[in-house]
């Protein structure tokens, strides 16, 4: 149990998860604090805070580690294809088969499917399970940048014919200002600021999480204040969580199966499994502010992503542990 706890902590499921739950509870109790006329300027703080998050993310991108993961282009192509093509296609197919209507939760599921992969959690779990770590670092990092352009294109497709349309070029520009340019600026300053960022990694992680919590609080406050969650019972929330867990397990199995079908080595199969099935809450919260300027809609759209985020960490950590144990047993049997 203590080993699982350590893995979950490394992957990011620690006090931050409890803080997310607490933030939603507070948003339900004090929705007026997150309103646009609140005494706390959440909109301005989170707007600039997102750029700060991605600037330091760019600083953390080590050119040497990225270069070491360049080699296996077939692996990279599969991971990026599964992240941005297979995942959205699967969710869209399920939605069509179910015959779902215009429930905002489905929009949240579609948004989740179009997001890039997480960075830290993917790399940690690939490392624990005995996967190809350099490839995981490369793909998770590239995914975050590619997502700036691919995710809005998917959302324009998903929102076609609805009232929630947006200017695609304007969205690209806004995301470039808030995400891409800060990332590139940080990357260029890696050699200068890299050592400082490494020394203060804990403080910067706390800063990242605080900004995300503020985004979540303001979004959920607006949604609660306008009654978007009225009629949603706890059983609905549990059911939605069950569906998100099923989605993760289905995608993880599909990713692993595709890696085996294409004849990849075990380490690469593990990398495909974790990098292809995970989705980024940080990028989802940051990009969602631009894609869904109405905070009410944004609050509802965030719910499936938050549940998926928590469940992918818990379940993914268990899977990583099992894969690591199998590798250990295989080595021991080979030696014996």
ABEGO torsion letter per residue (X at the ends): XAAAAAAAAAAGBBAAAAAAAAAAAAAAABAAAABAABABBAAAAAAAAAAAAAAAAAAABBAAAAAAAAABAAAAAAAAAAAAAAAAAAAAAAAAAAGBBABAAAAAAAAAAABBBBAAAAAAAAAAAGBBAAAAAAAAAAAAAAAAAAAAAAAAAAABGBABBBBAAAAAAAAAAAAAAAAAAAAAAAAAAAAAAAAAAAAAAAAAAAAAAAAAAAAAAAAAAAGAABGBBAAAAAAAAAAAAAAAAAAAAAAAAAAAAAGBBAAAAAAAAAAAABBBAAAAAAAAAAABABAAAAAAAAAAAAAAAAAAAAAAAAAAAAAAAAAAAAAAAAAX
